[in-house]
């Protein structure tokens, strides 16, 4: 939902990655941003209107991103997608970071404007447990951004290394990269990048998808 600069970028990037995409926007002129090669569906209307969502194919959707220019519209649309239509991967763009905690409690992952990149949103929509960012020449070791169970936040970074065979290379926090120390504590919203052997990637993903007590 939303075909501004970010929404159109998401739509074209997701389509280029092989996904089928529907885009909703109240302004038909906004669809021009998608370019002439876009093959997905475009629907003019309010993105939290159920008839509009149905026309866009919400009942078949694997993921939904609400990226209009209004916080309330984005959260409302995201909640309808999650609660009414059972879409598992839902993310909403917000302009007011102070409201993020409330939205997170509703089960809606949010990305504040200060953290915004289309790549960050795609990583929350895509089904992979991790995303490879670099691989060594031998193909044995790779650098991956991993997704953490929410219970990891508030724990020291070192707990990841004692619970898995991965090593934390760096963290992206508030849009900036940082190299953690043994005293660094994970915070909500951190993006964690680890070095891991290919043979241990699946085990690492499985462990980090659980709470630390279960890992």
Backbone as a chain_set.jsonl record, in Angstrom:
{"seq": "XXXXXXXXXXXXXXXXXXXXXXXXXXXXXXXXXXXXXXXXXXXXXXXXXXXXXXXXXXXXXXXXXXXXXXXXXXXXXXXXXXXXXXXXXXXXXXXXXXXXXXXXXXXXXXXXXXXXXXXXXXXXXXXXXXXXXXXXXXXXXXXXXXXXXXXXXXXXXXXXXXXXXXXXXXXXXXXXXXXXXXXXXXXXXXXXXXXXXXXXXXXXXXXXXXXXXXX", "coords": {"N": [[0.841, -1.181, 0.0], [0.684, 2.09, -1.003], [2.347, 4.103, -3.248], [4.558, 5.768, -3.462], [7.895, 7.137, -3.516], [9.257, 5.192, -1.996], [7.423, 3.017, -1.911], [7.077, 2.412, -4.656], [9.681, 1.696, -5.271], [10.007, -0.58, -3.65], [8.09, -2.258, -4.845], [9.076, -2.656, -7.482], [11.576, -3.77, -6.929], [10.876, -6.132, -5.567], [9.424, -7.427, -7.571], [11.452, -7.788, -9.434], [12.874, -9.668, -8.075], [11.433, -11.901, -8.483], [8.89, -12.117, -7.402], [5.252, -11.934, -7.417], [3.427, -8.938, -7.558], [1.138, -6.649, -6.113], [-0.025, -3.321, -6.159], [-1.335, -0.734, -4.213], [-2.83, 2.438, -4.279], [-4.188, 5.655, -3.539], [-4.061, 7.575, -5.462], [-4.149, 7.479, -8.854], [-2.24, 8.478, -10.567], [0.118, 8.042, -9.276], [1.02, 5.553, -9.945], [2.6, 5.778, -12.13], [5.187, 5.931, -11.32], [6.083, 3.354, -11.241], [6.994, 2.61, -13.679], [7.238, 1.585, -17.182], [7.751, -1.127, -17.473], [6.738, -2.577, -15.4], [4.937, -5.356, -14.326], [3.041, -6.087, -12.537], [-0.039, -5.879, -10.574], [-2.136, -3.01, -10.337], [-4.069, -1.075, -8.12], [-6.444, 1.326, -7.567], [-7.324, 3.099, -4.741], [-8.348, 3.154, -1.235], [-6.089, 1.85, 1.032], [-6.766, 0.345, 3.302], [-9.312, -0.433, 2.95], [-11.532, -3.09, 2.73], [-12.667, -4.149, 0.389], [-11.01, -3.095, -1.562], [-8.58, -4.254, -0.832], [-9.21, -6.95, -1.281], [-9.58, -6.885, -4.044], [-6.985, -6.419, -4.778], [-5.862, -8.809, -4.207], [-5.436, -9.785, -1.599], [-6.153, -12.096, -0.235], [-4.547, -14.059, -1.212], [-2.058, -13.293, -0.57], [1.346, -13.432, 0.478], [2.796, -11.623, 1.861], [2.7, -8.255, 3.166], [3.124, -4.82, 2.79], [2.814, -1.715, 4.281], [3.144, 1.392, 3.22], [2.378, 4.065, 2.957], [1.975, 7.678, 3.288], [0.972, 8.122, 5.8], [0.865, 7.455, 9.223], [-1.32, 6.365, 10.738], [-2.984, 5.265, 8.757], [-1.265, 3.367, 7.689], [-0.826, 1.592, 9.86], [-3.451, 0.765, 10.373], [-4.132, -0.512, 7.946], [-2.167, -2.513, 7.937], [-2.916, -3.989, 10.19], [-5.424, -4.941, 9.409], [-4.655, -6.564, 7.271], [-3.133, -8.483, 8.659], [-4.829, -9.411, 10.806], [-7.416, -9.837, 9.768], [-7.084, -11.128, 7.308], [-5.031, -12.884, 7.71], [-2.342, -12.615, 6.86], [1.002, -13.438, 7.1], [3.574, -12.17, 7.033], [3.985, -8.995, 7.664], [4.552, -5.539, 7.443], [4.966, -2.164, 8.554], [5.412, 1.198, 7.64], [6.486, 3.955, 9.576], [6.298, 7.357, 10.722], [6.612, 8.421, 13.183], [8.717, 7.577, 15.529], [8.308, 7.215, 18.264], [5.949, 5.921, 18.567], [6.408, 3.373, 17.849], [6.808, 1.226, 19.663], [4.253, 0.677, 20.603], [3.01, -0.257, 18.299], [4.557, -2.506, 17.796], [3.742, -4.146, 19.888], [1.293, -4.837, 19.001], [1.898, -6.712, 17.228], [2.87, -5.944, 14.778], [5.536, -5.51, 12.798], [7.583, -2.646, 12.542], [9.083, 0.048, 10.668], [10.896, 2.844, 11.185], [11.128, 6.132, 9.745], [13.7, 7.179, 10.0], [15.275, 4.973, 9.856], [14.968, 4.047, 7.393], [15.208, 2.016, 4.525], [14.629, 0.533, 1.359], [15.686, -1.982, 1.218], [15.793, -2.907, 3.871], [13.079, -3.238, 4.416], [12.333, -5.216, 2.554], [13.775, -7.333, 3.578], [12.297, -7.931, 5.807], [9.963, -8.787, 4.76], [10.528, -10.903, 3.047], [10.712, -14.514, 2.964], [13.013, -15.819, 3.864], [15.205, -17.044, 6.45], [17.599, -15.84, 6.806], [19.848, -13.534, 5.18], [22.172, -13.59, 2.673], [25.102, -11.644, 2.49], [27.704, -11.547, 1.735], [30.225, -13.741, 0.461], [32.956, -15.942, 0.94], [35.804, -16.663, -1.205], [36.122, -19.406, -1.402], [33.647, -20.362, -0.917], [32.827, -21.332, 1.5], [32.445, -19.86, 3.84], [30.169, -17.354, 4.895], [28.807, -14.006, 5.093], [26.016, -13.0, 6.796], [22.85, -11.392, 7.263], [20.87, -11.964, 10.013], [17.713, -13.083, 11.348], [16.255, -12.446, 14.454], [14.67, -14.04, 17.241], [12.366, -12.295, 19.324], [13.062, -12.377, 22.005], [15.798, -12.303, 22.178], [16.577, -9.696, 22.214], [17.867, -7.335, 24.47], [19.638, -9.045, 25.519], [23.152, -9.923, 25.892], [25.424, -9.528, 23.134], [27.347, -11.49, 23.026], [26.03, -13.796, 23.777], [24.878, -14.867, 21.502], [27.076, -15.921, 20.235], [27.909, -17.873, 22.014], [25.788, -19.559, 21.882], [25.556, -20.448, 19.315], [27.461, -21.435, 16.374], [28.223, -19.257, 15.044], [29.744, -16.012, 14.404], [29.427, -12.734, 15.514], [29.624, -10.167, 13.298], [29.027, -7.429, 12.803], [26.693, -4.862, 13.846], [23.774, -3.221, 12.758], [22.52, -0.298, 13.851], [20.03, 2.013, 14.436], [20.356, 2.866, 11.833], [23.103, 3.024, 11.493], [26.271, 1.401, 11.219], [27.907, -0.681, 13.621], [30.599, -2.077, 15.455], [30.356, -4.645, 17.66], [31.203, -5.05, 21.172], [32.26, -7.25, 23.841], [30.582, -6.422, 25.794], [28.366, -5.332, 24.615], [24.885, -4.911, 24.338], [22.044, -6.34, 22.87], [19.587, -4.464, 21.133], [16.117, -3.614, 20.611], [15.197, -3.521, 17.25], [17.745, -3.673, 16.235], [19.832, -4.752, 13.55], [21.357, -7.708, 12.888], [24.447, -8.969, 11.881], [26.18, -11.767, 10.903], [29.115, -13.877, 10.748], [29.376, -17.024, 9.317], [29.802, -20.525, 8.803], [28.806, -22.239, 5.83], [27.823, -24.792, 6.312], [26.829, -24.572, 8.853], [24.828, -22.752, 8.774], [22.015, -23.289, 8.616], [21.535, -24.455, 11.142], [22.197, -22.295, 12.737], [20.261, -20.369, 11.977], [17.958, -21.699, 12.884], [18.417, -21.812, 15.665], [18.487, -19.068, 16.366], [15.956, -18.274, 15.733], [14.481, -19.102, 17.806], [13.767, -18.531, 21.332], [16.427, -17.448, 23.554], [16.597, -19.278, 25.668], [15.672, -21.602, 24.557], [17.378, -22.091, 22.511]], "CA": [[0.0, 0.0, 0.0], [1.498, 3.288, -1.128], [3.198, 4.041, -4.436], [5.492, 6.881, -3.505], [9.261, 6.74, -3.869], [9.596, 3.939, -1.33], [6.522, 1.956, -2.347], [7.381, 2.012, -6.03], [10.955, 0.998, -5.226], [9.744, -1.915, -3.117], [7.347, -3.049, -5.827], [9.937, -3.052, -8.601], [12.623, -4.658, -6.416], [10.27, -7.435, -5.29], [9.108, -8.061, -8.852], [12.728, -8.21, -10.026], [13.313, -10.852, -7.337], [10.606, -13.03, -8.883], [7.595, -12.141, -6.721], [4.14, -11.212, -8.019], [3.191, -7.778, -6.704], [0.013, -5.739, -6.319], [0.231, -2.023, -5.536], [-2.536, 0.058, -3.943], [-2.617, 3.854, -3.972], [-5.399, 6.435, -3.797], [-3.824, 8.427, -6.629], [-3.759, 6.675, -10.018], [-1.034, 9.04, -11.179], [1.299, 7.538, -8.563], [1.489, 4.309, -10.552], [3.597, 6.096, -13.15], [6.523, 5.705, -10.748], [6.453, 1.954, -11.409], [7.652, 2.463, -14.974], [6.495, 0.837, -18.201], [8.062, -2.559, -17.454], [6.108, -3.236, -14.257], [3.918, -6.298, -14.795], [2.128, -6.406, -11.447], [-1.383, -5.302, -10.57], [-2.296, -1.725, -9.652], [-5.454, -0.879, -7.682], [-6.649, 2.669, -7.021], [-8.267, 3.105, -3.633], [-7.83, 3.261, 0.125], [-5.423, 0.569, 1.272], [-7.323, -0.464, 4.388], [-10.659, -0.822, 2.557], [-11.481, -4.532, 2.485], [-12.95, -4.433, -1.017], [-9.793, -2.768, -2.31], [-7.605, -5.304, -0.521], [-9.623, -8.168, -1.983], [-9.295, -6.688, -5.471], [-5.534, -6.504, -4.953], [-5.438, -10.193, -4.004], [-4.942, -9.973, -0.241], [-6.409, -13.458, 0.247], [-3.46, -14.922, -1.693], [-0.787, -12.617, -0.305], [2.304, -13.975, 1.438], [3.379, -10.512, 2.613], [2.024, -6.981, 2.945], [3.853, -3.655, 3.278], [2.029, -0.478, 4.296], [4.176, 2.433, 3.114], [1.815, 5.354, 2.569], [2.574, 8.774, 4.056], [0.238, 8.327, 7.039], [1.065, 6.405, 10.224], [-2.567, 5.701, 11.103], [-3.427, 4.45, 7.618], [-0.363, 2.217, 7.561], [-1.086, 0.63, 10.932], [-4.779, 0.191, 10.17], [-4.063, -1.453, 6.826], [-1.354, -3.655, 8.35], [-3.709, -4.803, 11.121], [-6.454, -5.642, 8.631], [-3.966, -7.632, 6.535], [-2.711, -9.525, 9.602], [-5.886, -9.959, 11.656], [-8.59, -10.255, 8.998], [-6.74, -12.014, 6.194], [-4.033, -13.85, 8.138], [-1.048, -12.482, 6.19], [2.007, -13.658, 8.145], [4.668, -11.199, 6.994], [3.404, -7.664, 7.516], [5.417, -4.482, 7.978], [4.384, -0.833, 8.356], [6.306, 2.348, 7.746], [5.979, 4.988, 10.467], [7.054, 8.599, 10.793], [6.771, 8.769, 14.589], [9.36, 6.436, 16.182], [7.825, 7.041, 19.629], [4.783, 5.038, 18.55], [6.817, 2.059, 17.359], [6.629, 0.185, 20.682], [2.837, 0.321, 20.635], [2.722, -1.066, 17.114], [5.208, -3.802, 17.953], [2.914, -4.945, 20.781], [0.171, -5.323, 18.201], [2.417, -7.753, 16.345], [3.164, -5.368, 13.463], [6.891, -4.951, 12.689], [7.577, -1.297, 11.982], [10.359, 0.659, 10.302], [10.789, 4.29, 11.268], [11.728, 6.823, 8.612], [15.137, 7.382, 10.205], [15.962, 3.72, 9.553], [14.326, 3.519, 6.191], [15.711, 1.682, 3.202], [13.78, -0.523, 0.808], [16.296, -3.277, 1.5], [15.378, -3.337, 5.202], [11.697, -3.705, 4.357], [12.316, -6.494, 1.843], [14.291, -8.376, 4.468], [11.249, -8.295, 6.753], [8.873, -9.413, 4.01], [10.973, -12.14, 2.407], [10.569, -15.637, 3.884], [14.262, -16.434, 4.287], [15.614, -16.79, 7.816], [18.782, -14.99, 6.766], [20.123, -13.048, 3.826], [23.615, -13.566, 2.465], [25.61, -10.348, 2.054], [29.059, -11.748, 1.198], [30.689, -15.126, 0.569], [34.376, -15.996, 0.64], [36.094, -17.249, -2.52], [35.981, -20.869, -1.357], [32.237, -20.698, -0.767], [32.635, -22.04, 2.771], [32.016, -18.92, 4.875], [29.438, -16.214, 4.376], [28.31, -12.973, 5.984], [24.558, -12.991, 6.656], [21.98, -10.738, 8.234], [19.998, -12.988, 10.567], [16.524, -12.625, 12.064], [16.285, -12.925, 15.826], [13.487, -14.096, 18.097], [12.355, -11.035, 20.071], [13.654, -12.545, 23.331], [17.238, -12.042, 22.139], [16.817, -8.284, 22.507], [18.115, -7.189, 25.893], [20.696, -9.991, 25.86], [24.462, -9.536, 25.338], [25.776, -10.083, 21.826], [28.154, -12.689, 23.231], [25.169, -14.966, 23.937], [24.722, -15.457, 20.174], [28.285, -16.687, 19.908], [27.977, -19.07, 22.859], [24.646, -20.42, 21.57], [25.687, -20.922, 17.937], [28.837, -21.444, 15.878], [28.398, -18.024, 14.271], [30.416, -14.9, 15.048], [28.775, -11.471, 15.154], [30.576, -9.297, 12.601], [28.655, -6.061, 13.131], [25.279, -4.59, 14.07], [23.26, -1.952, 12.254], [21.645, 0.273, 14.884], [19.58, 3.359, 14.068], [20.858, 3.191, 10.508], [24.555, 3.101, 11.461], [26.962, 0.178, 11.57], [28.772, -0.647, 14.803], [31.248, -3.339, 15.798], [30.039, -4.851, 19.075], [32.19, -5.574, 22.104], [31.681, -8.306, 24.682], [29.6, -5.803, 26.682], [27.251, -4.79, 23.84], [23.59, -5.554, 24.56], [21.165, -6.211, 21.713], [18.433, -3.588, 21.328], [15.023, -3.753, 19.661], [15.466, -2.82, 16.001], [19.086, -3.987, 15.729], [20.025, -5.729, 12.489], [22.557, -8.446, 13.302], [25.155, -9.571, 10.758], [27.096, -12.766, 11.458], [29.93, -14.725, 9.886], [29.014, -18.403, 9.633], [30.084, -21.509, 7.764], [27.609, -22.701, 5.131], [27.326, -26.018, 6.934], [26.21, -24.254, 10.132], [23.843, -21.684, 8.606], [20.672, -23.748, 8.96], [21.482, -24.607, 12.598], [22.215, -20.949, 13.318], [18.935, -19.788, 11.761], [17.012, -22.386, 13.767], [18.674, -21.397, 17.04], [18.164, -17.654, 16.574], [14.507, -18.113, 15.581], [13.904, -19.46, 19.098], [14.252, -17.718, 22.441], [17.74, -17.927, 24.0], [16.47, -20.441, 26.54], [15.398, -22.788, 23.736], [18.436, -22.241, 21.483]], "C": [[0.879, 1.234, 0.0], [2.441, 3.17, -2.309], [4.001, 5.327, -4.581], [6.866, 6.378, -3.895], [9.619, 5.383, -3.267], [8.722, 2.796, -1.833], [6.815, 1.474, -3.752], [8.717, 1.272, -6.087], [10.811, -0.417, -4.703], [9.104, -2.801, -4.174], [8.257, -3.534, -6.951], [11.045, -3.994, -8.137], [12.068, -6.057, -6.152], [9.929, -8.164, -6.586], [10.386, -8.57, -9.52], [13.262, -9.469, -9.349], [12.426, -12.062, -7.617], [9.26, -13.13, -8.202], [6.516, -11.482, -7.58], [3.671, -10.152, -7.048], [1.922, -7.053, -7.115], [0.295, -4.458, -5.552], [-1.084, -1.262, -5.418], [-2.124, 1.5, -3.672], [-3.895, 4.607, -4.307], [-5.285, 7.248, -5.082], [-3.335, 7.583, -7.805], [-2.471, 7.182, -10.658], [0.238, 8.494, -10.535], [1.865, 6.291, -9.229], [2.504, 4.55, -11.669], [5.02, 5.845, -12.639], [7.002, 4.273, -10.964], [7.166, 1.698, -12.732], [6.889, 1.543, -15.915], [6.712, -0.673, -18.148], [7.408, -3.307, -16.295], [4.935, -4.09, -14.735], [2.896, -6.659, -13.722], [0.793, -5.692, -11.587], [-1.372, -3.964, -9.842], [-3.776, -1.526, -9.354], [-5.567, 0.502, -7.048], [-7.693, 2.609, -5.911], [-7.556, 3.219, -2.304], [-7.313, 1.892, 0.56], [-5.926, -0.241, 2.437], [-8.791, -0.816, 4.127], [-10.652, -2.29, 2.142], [-11.769, -4.878, 1.025], [-11.721, -4.16, -1.886], [-8.727, -3.833, -2.074], [-7.937, -6.604, -1.237], [-9.322, -8.059, -3.474], [-7.808, -6.83, -5.75], [-4.999, -7.913, -4.684], [-4.938, -10.51, -2.612], [-5.128, -11.403, 0.252], [-5.323, -14.44, -0.205], [-2.085, -14.379, -1.317], [0.05, -13.362, 0.727], [2.875, -12.874, 2.323], [2.663, -9.226, 2.241], [2.859, -5.864, 3.558], [2.967, -2.422, 3.168], [3.007, 0.694, 4.337], [3.609, 3.732, 2.558], [2.44, 6.44, 3.436], [1.833, 9.051, 5.353], [0.406, 7.171, 8.012], [-0.225, 5.636, 10.505], [-3.072, 4.795, 9.989], [-2.565, 3.203, 7.49], [-0.645, 1.163, 8.619], [-2.443, -0.021, 10.754], [-4.759, -0.852, 9.061], [-3.276, -2.704, 7.215], [-2.129, -4.574, 9.286], [-4.8, -5.576, 10.386], [-5.825, -6.814, 7.884], [-3.629, -8.795, 7.46], [-3.919, -10.208, 10.25], [-7.093, -10.472, 10.88], [-8.243, -11.308, 7.958], [-5.581, -12.955, 6.506], [-2.709, -13.785, 7.409], [0.047, -12.536, 7.258], [3.072, -12.572, 8.188], [4.099, -9.829, 6.65], [4.37, -6.66, 8.116], [4.8, -3.134, 7.635], [5.456, 0.231, 8.506], [5.668, 3.352, 8.703], [6.879, 6.21, 10.398], [7.364, 8.985, 12.234], [7.381, 7.589, 15.333], [8.849, 6.172, 17.585], [6.631, 6.087, 19.687], [5.153, 3.602, 18.183], [6.548, 0.958, 18.376], [5.179, -0.263, 20.749], [2.505, -0.6, 19.47], [3.341, -2.456, 17.231], [4.383, -4.712, 18.851], [1.697, -5.501, 20.071], [0.616, -6.395, 17.212], [2.727, -7.264, 14.95], [4.592, -4.834, 13.46], [6.851, -3.591, 11.996], [8.991, -0.869, 11.62], [10.154, 2.166, 10.314], [11.532, 4.928, 10.103], [13.233, 6.974, 8.782], [15.933, 6.132, 9.886], [15.69, 3.25, 8.132], [15.265, 3.217, 5.043], [14.79, 0.612, 2.669], [14.353, -1.887, 1.119], [15.874, -3.797, 2.869], [13.956, -3.869, 5.188], [11.625, -5.055, 3.657], [12.781, -7.612, 2.752], [13.261, -8.792, 5.502], [10.076, -8.985, 6.062], [9.266, -10.772, 3.464], [10.982, -13.282, 3.418], [11.866, -16.216, 4.407], [14.581, -16.087, 5.733], [16.855, -15.924, 7.896], [18.974, -14.532, 5.33], [21.625, -12.902, 3.665], [24.04, -12.215, 1.902], [27.001, -10.447, 1.436], [29.42, -13.213, 1.386], [32.163, -15.165, 0.191], [34.604, -16.778, -0.654], [35.919, -18.761, -2.539], [34.531, -21.304, -1.236], [31.913, -21.39, 0.544], [32.037, -21.127, 3.842], [31.232, -17.786, 4.225], [29.042, -15.254, 5.493], [26.814, -12.859, 5.744], [23.932, -12.053, 7.665], [20.985, -11.779, 8.707], [18.825, -12.345, 11.292], [16.501, -13.27, 13.445], [14.881, -13.028, 16.421], [13.53, -12.871, 19.022], [12.989, -11.16, 21.463], [15.169, -12.347, 23.347], [17.542, -10.586, 22.485], [16.859, -8.086, 24.025], [19.197, -8.132, 26.392], [22.038, -9.507, 25.291], [24.715, -10.22, 24.001], [26.535, -11.393, 21.98], [27.309, -13.948, 23.378], [24.914, -15.649, 22.593], [25.898, -16.368, 19.87], [28.442, -17.93, 20.785], [26.851, -20.051, 22.546], [24.713, -21.004, 20.169], [27.173, -20.987, 17.578], [29.11, -20.244, 14.979], [29.156, -16.995, 15.094], [29.763, -13.605, 14.571], [29.817, -10.536, 14.56], [30.298, -7.828, 12.901], [27.146, -5.984, 13.308], [24.929, -3.284, 13.382], [22.243, -1.448, 13.263], [21.32, 1.716, 14.525], [20.219, 3.821, 12.764], [22.361, 3.268, 10.389], [25.168, 1.778, 11.886], [27.815, 0.355, 12.809], [29.353, -2.03, 15.033], [31.046, -3.571, 17.286], [31.254, -5.298, 19.874], [31.512, -6.656, 22.937], [30.613, -7.756, 25.622], [28.391, -5.238, 25.954], [25.987, -5.607, 24.087], [22.707, -5.3, 23.35], [19.956, -5.353, 22.061], [17.381, -3.859, 20.263], [15.329, -2.925, 18.417], [16.851, -3.056, 15.442], [19.005, -4.974, 14.572], [21.37, -6.397, 12.75], [23.154, -9.177, 12.106], [26.211, -10.518, 11.327], [27.927, -13.411, 10.356], [29.66, -16.169, 10.297], [29.408, -19.308, 8.474], [28.769, -21.954, 7.126], [26.986, -23.902, 5.834], [26.607, -25.76, 8.247], [25.089, -23.226, 10.006], [22.45, -22.117, 9.039], [20.516, -23.894, 10.472], [21.436, -23.246, 13.29], [20.856, -20.279, 13.17], [17.916, -20.38, 12.723], [17.167, -21.92, 15.208], [18.215, -19.965, 17.304], [16.671, -17.368, 16.382], [13.762, -18.485, 16.863], [14.376, -18.474, 20.156], [15.604, -18.261, 22.892], [17.658, -19.165, 24.881], [16.273, -21.734, 25.752], [16.524, -23.095, 22.759], [19.441, -23.319, 21.89]], "O": [[1.716, 1.412, 0.885], [3.248, 2.243, -2.371], [4.109, 5.895, -5.668], [6.999, 5.328, -4.524], [10.206, 4.532, -3.935], [9.231, 1.72, -2.148], [6.806, 0.272, -4.017], [8.871, 0.328, -6.862], [11.412, -1.349, -5.238], [9.514, -3.943, -4.376], [8.206, -4.705, -7.327], [11.417, -4.916, -8.862], [12.714, -7.054, -6.475], [10.121, -9.375, -6.689], [10.397, -9.655, -10.102], [14.004, -10.243, -9.954], [12.643, -13.133, -7.05], [8.546, -14.115, -8.392], [6.808, -10.587, -8.374], [3.528, -10.416, -5.854], [1.655, -6.862, -8.301], [0.794, -4.498, -4.428], [-1.846, -1.153, -6.379], [-1.181, 1.751, -2.922], [-4.605, 4.246, -5.245], [-6.291, 7.571, -5.713], [-2.234, 7.034, -7.761], [-1.703, 6.404, -11.223], [1.301, 8.48, -11.156], [3.054, 6.001, -9.096], [3.189, 3.622, -12.099], [5.934, 5.581, -13.42], [8.2, 4.005, -10.88], [7.858, 0.691, -12.887], [5.998, 0.808, -15.489], [5.926, -1.425, -18.725], [7.51, -4.531, -16.211], [4.055, -3.614, -15.452], [1.986, -7.449, -13.971], [0.53, -5.002, -12.572], [-0.673, -3.805, -8.84], [-4.631, -1.771, -10.205], [-4.854, 0.806, -6.091], [-8.807, 2.127, -6.119], [-6.335, 3.362, -2.24], [-8.028, 0.894, 0.463], [-5.561, -1.41, 2.569], [-9.443, -1.424, 4.975], [-9.853, -2.691, 1.295], [-11.172, -5.808, 0.484], [-11.433, -4.902, -2.825], [-8.052, -4.262, -3.01], [-7.044, -7.282, -1.744], [-8.866, -9.02, -4.094], [-7.408, -7.299, -6.816], [-3.818, -8.181, -4.907], [-4.106, -11.401, -2.441], [-4.342, -11.877, 1.073], [-5.196, -15.527, 0.358], [-1.064, -14.945, -1.706], [-0.472, -13.861, 1.723], [3.382, -13.15, 3.41], [2.094, -9.107, 1.156], [3.258, -5.953, 4.72], [2.436, -2.121, 2.099], [3.625, 0.957, 5.369], [4.27, 4.422, 1.782], [3.336, 6.159, 4.232], [2.034, 10.104, 5.959], [0.121, 6.025, 7.665], [-0.229, 4.405, 10.509], [-3.534, 3.684, 10.248], [-3.07, 2.114, 7.217], [-0.7, -0.028, 8.312], [-2.583, -1.227, 10.96], [-5.303, -1.945, 9.217], [-3.664, -3.819, 6.868], [-2.018, -5.796, 9.191], [-5.067, -6.734, 10.707], [-6.376, -7.915, 7.858], [-3.815, -9.957, 7.096], [-4.02, -11.435, 10.244], [-7.726, -11.443, 11.295], [-8.996, -12.257, 7.743], [-5.187, -13.747, 5.649], [-2.004, -14.791, 7.336], [0.018, -11.761, 8.214], [3.436, -12.104, 9.267], [3.775, -9.545, 5.497], [4.944, -6.901, 9.178], [4.192, -2.966, 6.578], [6.301, 0.16, 9.399], [4.459, 3.579, 8.654], [8.059, 6.116, 10.062], [8.269, 9.78, 12.486], [6.653, 6.681, 15.735], [8.933, 5.043, 18.068], [6.34, 5.513, 20.737], [4.299, 2.716, 18.204], [6.109, -0.131, 18.005], [4.901, -1.448, 20.933], [1.804, -1.599, 19.634], [2.743, -3.453, 16.825], [4.32, -5.919, 18.615], [1.133, -6.514, 20.485], [-0.195, -6.922, 16.45], [2.838, -8.067, 14.024], [4.847, -3.794, 14.067], [6.167, -3.416, 10.987], [9.969, -1.356, 12.188], [9.346, 2.7, 9.555], [12.454, 4.335, 9.543], [13.97, 6.903, 7.799], [17.141, 6.21, 9.667], [16.137, 2.177, 7.727], [16.04, 4.08, 4.632], [14.219, -0.151, 3.449], [13.605, -2.853, 1.271], [15.623, -4.992, 3.024], [13.654, -4.846, 5.873], [10.923, -5.952, 4.125], [12.243, -8.718, 2.705], [13.338, -9.902, 6.028], [9.291, -9.683, 6.705], [8.448, -11.69, 3.419], [11.231, -13.056, 4.602], [11.833, -17.039, 5.321], [14.278, -14.989, 6.199], [17.136, -15.335, 8.94], [18.362, -15.054, 4.399], [22.275, -12.183, 4.424], [23.431, -11.701, 0.965], [27.432, -9.553, 0.708], [28.983, -13.853, 2.342], [32.581, -14.507, -0.762], [33.706, -17.467, -1.138], [35.602, -19.336, -3.581], [34.214, -22.477, -1.43], [30.84, -21.975, 0.687], [31.222, -21.565, 4.653], [31.584, -17.316, 3.144], [28.953, -15.627, 6.663], [26.384, -12.644, 4.611], [24.416, -11.927, 8.79], [20.322, -12.415, 7.888], [18.918, -11.22, 11.783], [16.7, -14.476, 13.587], [14.015, -12.201, 16.136], [14.607, -12.457, 19.453], [13.407, -10.156, 22.04], [15.763, -12.236, 24.419], [18.621, -10.272, 22.986], [16.012, -8.594, 24.76], [19.627, -8.042, 27.542], [22.057, -8.76, 24.313], [24.276, -11.346, 23.771], [26.386, -12.301, 21.163], [27.799, -15.051, 23.136], [24.75, -16.868, 22.54], [25.73, -17.454, 19.315], [29.034, -18.922, 20.361], [26.934, -21.229, 22.895], [23.999, -21.959, 19.865], [28.031, -20.636, 18.388], [30.099, -20.215, 14.247], [29.211, -17.083, 16.32], [29.57, -13.404, 13.372], [30.777, -10.157, 15.231], [31.215, -7.068, 13.214], [26.417, -6.915, 12.966], [25.713, -2.335, 13.421], [21.224, -2.096, 13.503], [22.217, 2.537, 14.334], [20.574, 4.989, 12.602], [22.874, 3.546, 9.305], [24.665, 1.111, 12.79], [28.385, 1.424, 13.026], [28.675, -3.037, 14.829], [31.516, -2.776, 18.1], [32.208, -5.851, 19.326], [30.328, -6.939, 22.755], [29.828, -8.519, 26.186], [27.478, -4.716, 26.594], [26.014, -6.837, 24.05], [22.629, -4.175, 22.858], [19.371, -5.489, 23.136], [17.703, -4.28, 19.152], [15.683, -1.752, 18.526], [17.124, -2.688, 14.3], [18.212, -5.915, 14.602], [22.399, -5.726, 12.825], [22.459, -9.912, 11.404], [27.041, -10.111, 12.141], [27.512, -13.485, 9.2], [29.707, -16.502, 11.482], [29.353, -18.907, 7.311], [27.742, -22.037, 7.8], [25.764, -24.008, 5.935], [25.856, -26.615, 8.719], [24.466, -22.862, 11.004], [21.773, -21.382, 9.759], [19.49, -23.505, 11.03], [20.737, -23.061, 14.286], [20.35, -19.687, 14.123], [17.108, -19.658, 13.307], [16.178, -21.662, 15.894], [17.623, -19.682, 18.345], [16.179, -16.329, 16.822], [12.567, -18.22, 16.996], [15.279, -17.674, 19.909], [15.904, -19.428, 22.639], [18.551, -20.011, 24.846], [16.649, -22.816, 26.204], [16.624, -24.208, 22.24], [20.393, -23.583, 21.156]]}, "num_chains": 1, "name": "protein.A"}
